Amino acid sequence: MTLPLLFALLSLVAVAFADTTVAGVNPVDAANSVYSLTVQAGILGGICIIAGLLFVFFGYRLFRIILFVAGFYVLATIGFIILSYVEPAQGWQNHDTIYLVACIAFGIVGGLLAGFLVKLGLACIGAMGGFLLANFILAWKDGGLISSGWGRSLFLALMVVAGIIIIFIFEKIILIVSTSVIGSYSALFGLDMFIQTGFVESVQSFLGANHTIPPYQSNGKVYGMLAGMVVLAILGIFVQYRTTGHISHDSHMGRKPKN
């Protein structure tokens, strides 16, 4: 479990603290500031890129690892959203510590559950793919393609539910598509830690009602990142289909092959 745990923990830190530890700027002024790259941000970005590329091209083969990571992300994201709604307008004094400890605690529970309960893990993969696809769609406009906070939350929730339902209908297909989408998002997220287009900020902006996170702003560079995500995801889907077509899905999932 060391590899998936390390990836999940470090990737979560990148998401949770892009506006504080990584950015190194006052959150209130973050909308009009360009953060400087730190050693921590560079390491986290590199890990997100490498892990993302592994998921894009080998996600189906790394199925067991992905179960843990997906469960970790889903529960950690739920924890993040809860904290963002209960945090007071002025923010907590120990903001970083509270978010880090709580999200890791939520995530570990989710990862362990998803790792042992395969169907729950599959649901988490579908949910994660739907959630990141929804974020991708929202990121094409300032403040999100859906401007209403409640409307945006409803859209995210519907995409999550859709991902969960579809993965149980078209299991292998959605596993490949979801891992390619998740991996491409992770890789572009990591890249943005270095080139700082604003793509990173979209993740936080759409997650909850945290008062210290500035509204998401799109630009030409962000559009380039979104286009790059599409190209990488399509390439990953193509490669995974070509390299896993000979694999019996039931055997790969640990089930007896159907007659």
C-alpha positions in Angstrom: 0.0 0.0 0.0 3.0 2.3 0.2 2.9 3.5 -3.4 -0.8 4.5 -3.6 -0.7 6.0 -0.1 2.3 8.2 -0.9 0.8 9.3 -4.2 -2.6 10.1 -2.7 -1.1 11.9 0.3 1.2 14.1 -1.7 -1.3 14.8 -4.4 -3.9 15.8 -1.8 -1.4 18.2 -0.2 -0.9 19.8 -3.6 -4.7 20.4 -4.0 -5.4 21.5 -0.5 -2.6 24.0 -0.2 -2.1 25.4 -3.6 -3.3 28.8 -2.3 -1.2 28.8 0.9 1.9 26.7 1.3 2.6 26.5 -2.4 1.4 29.9 -3.4 3.1 31.7 -0.6 0.7 34.6 -0.9 -2.1 36.1 1.1 -5.3 34.2 0.0 -7.2 37.5 -0.2 -4.8 38.8 -2.8 -4.3 35.5 -4.6 -6.6 36.4 -7.5 -4.2 39.1 -8.6 -0.9 37.4 -7.7 1.4 34.9 -9.4 2.9 32.5 -6.8 6.6 31.6 -6.8 7.6 28.0 -7.2 8.8 26.4 -4.0 10.8 23.1 -3.6 7.7 21.5 -2.1 5.6 22.6 -5.0 8.1 21.3 -7.5 8.3 17.9 -5.8 4.5 17.6 -5.5 4.1 18.7 -9.2 6.6 16.1 -10.3 4.8 13.3 -8.4 1.4 14.4 -9.9 2.9 14.3 -13.4 4.5 10.9 -13.0 1.6 9.3 -11.2 -0.8 10.9 -13.7 1.0 9.5 -16.7 1.1 6.0 -15.1 -2.7 6.2 -14.7 -3.2 7.5 -18.3 -1.3 4.6 -19.9 -1.4 1.8 -17.3 -4.5 2.6 -15.3 -6.4 -0.6 -16.1 -3.3 -2.7 -15.3 -2.8 -0.8 -12.0 -6.4 -1.6 -11.0 -5.7 -2.5 -7.3 -3.7 0.6 -6.7 -6.3 2.8 -8.3 -9.0 1.3 -6.0 -7.1 2.7 -3.0 -6.3 6.0 -4.6 -9.9 6.6 -5.7 -11.3 5.8 -2.3 -8.7 8.1 -0.7 -9.6 11.0 -3.0 -13.4 10.6 -2.7 -13.4 10.6 1.1 -10.7 13.2 1.3 -12.6 15.5 -1.1 -15.7 15.0 1.0 -13.7 16.0 4.0 -12.4 19.1 2.2 -15.8 20.2 1.1 -17.2 19.8 4.7 -14.3 21.8 6.1 -14.7 24.5 3.4 -18.4 25.0 4.4 -17.9 25.1 8.2 -14.7 27.2 8.2 -15.5 30.8 9.4 -15.2 33.7 7.0 -12.0 34.9 8.7 -10.5 31.4 8.4 -9.0 29.2 11.1 -5.7 30.1 12.8 -4.3 26.6 12.1 -5.9 26.3 8.6 -3.2 24.2 7.0 -2.9 21.7 9.9 -6.7 21.3 10.2 -7.2 20.7 6.5 -4.2 18.4 6.2 -5.0 16.2 9.2 -8.7 16.0 8.5 -8.4 15.2 4.8 -5.7 12.6 5.4 -7.9 10.9 8.1 -10.9 10.9 5.7 -8.8 9.7 2.8 -7.1 6.8 4.6 -10.5 5.5 5.7 -11.8 5.8 2.2 -8.8 4.2 0.6 -8.8 1.2 3.0 -12.6 0.6 2.4 -12.3 0.9 -1.4 -9.2 -1.4 -1.4 -11.1 -4.2 0.5 -14.5 -3.7 -1.0 -14.1 -3.9 -4.8 -17.6 -2.7 -5.7 -17.1 0.4 -3.4 -13.7 1.0 -5.1 -15.3 0.8 -8.5 -18.0 3.3 -7.4 -15.2 5.6 -6.2 -13.4 5.4 -9.5 -16.6 6.2 -11.4 -17.3 9.1 -8.9 -13.8 10.4 -9.3 -13.9 10.3 -13.1 -17.3 12.0 -13.1 -16.1 14.7 -10.7 -13.0 15.6 -12.6 -14.8 15.6 -15.9 -17.3 18.0 -14.4 -14.4 20.2 -13.2 -13.0 20.1 -16.7 -16.3 21.3 -18.1 -16.8 24.0 -15.6 -13.2 25.4 -16.1 -14.0 26.8 -19.6 -15.4 30.1 -18.2 -14.5 32.6 -15.5 -16.2 31.6 -12.2 -17.2 28.3 -13.8 -19.4 27.5 -16.8 -22.3 27.4 -14.2 -22.1 30.6 -12.2 -24.5 29.7 -9.4 -22.9 28.0 -6.5 -25.8 25.7 -5.9 -26.1 25.0 -9.6 -22.4 24.2 -9.8 -22.7 21.8 -6.8 -25.7 20.1 -8.3 -23.9 19.6 -11.6 -20.9 18.1 -9.8 -23.2 15.8 -7.8 -25.0 14.7 -10.9 -21.8 13.9 -12.7 -20.5 11.9 -9.7 -23.7 9.9 -9.6 -23.6 9.4 -13.4 -20.0 8.1 -13.1 -21.0 5.6 -10.4 -24.0 4.3 -12.4 -22.2 4.0 -15.7 -19.1 2.2 -14.4 -21.3 -0.8 -13.3 -22.9 -1.0 -16.7 -19.8 -0.7 -18.9 -17.1 -1.7 -16.3 -14.0 -2.2 -18.4 -14.7 0.7 -20.8 -15.4 3.2 -18.0 -12.3 1.9 -16.0 -10.1 2.7 -19.0 -11.9 6.1 -19.7 -11.9 7.1 -16.0 -8.3 6.3 -15.4 -7.3 8.2 -18.5 -9.3 11.2 -17.4 -8.1 11.0 -13.8 -4.5 10.6 -15.0 -4.6 13.4 -17.5 -6.1 15.8 -15.0 -3.3 14.8 -12.5 -0.6 15.2 -15.0 -1.8 18.7 -16.1 -2.4 19.7 -12.5 1.3 18.8 -11.8 2.5 20.6 -14.8 0.6 23.7 -13.7 2.5 23.7 -10.5 5.5 24.7 -12.6 4.1 26.9 -15.4 1.3 28.4 -13.2 -1.4 29.1 -15.7 -4.3 29.2 -13.1 -5.5 25.6 -13.9 -4.7 24.5 -10.3 -7.0 27.2 -8.8 -10.0 25.8 -10.6 -10.0 22.6 -8.5 -10.3 24.5 -5.2 -12.7 27.1 -6.5 -15.3 24.5 -7.5 -14.9 22.3 -4.4 -16.7 24.4 -1.8 -17.5 27.6 -0.1 -14.1 28.4 1.5 -14.1 32.2 1.9 -10.3 32.5 1.5 -10.3 31.0 -2.0 -10.6 33.7 -4.8 -13.0 33.2 -7.7 -11.6 31.1 -10.6 -10.3 33.1 -13.6 -9.8 31.5 -17.0 -7.4 32.6 -19.7 -5.8 31.5 -22.9 -3.1 29.4 -21.0 -5.8 27.6 -19.0 -7.6 26.8 -22.2 -4.4 25.4 -23.6 -4.1 23.2 -20.5 -7.7 22.0 -20.9 -7.0 21.1 -24.6 -3.9 19.3 -23.5 -5.9 17.3 -21.0 -8.3 16.2 -23.8 -5.4 15.1 -26.1 -3.7 13.2 -23.3 -6.9 11.5 -22.1 -7.7 10.4 -25.7 -4.2 9.1 -26.2 -4.4 7.2 -22.9 -7.7 5.6 -23.8 -6.3 4.5 -27.2 -3.1 3.0 -25.7 -5.0 1.2 -22.9 -7.5 -0.3 -25.4 -4.6 -1.5 -27.6 -2.6 -3.0 -24.8 -5.4 -4.6 -22.7 -7.6 -6.0 -25.4 -6.3 -9.5 -24.9 -6.8 -9.5 -21.1 -9.9 -11.3 -19.7 -11.7 -8.6 -17.7 -13.3 -11.1 -15.2 -9.9 -12.7 -14.5 -8.3 -9.3 -14.1 -11.0 -8.4 -11.6 -10.5 -11.6 -9.7 -13.7 -13.2 -10.8 -14.4 -16.5 -12.5 -14.7 -16.0 -16.3 -18.2 -16.1 -17.7 -19.0 -19.1 -19.8 
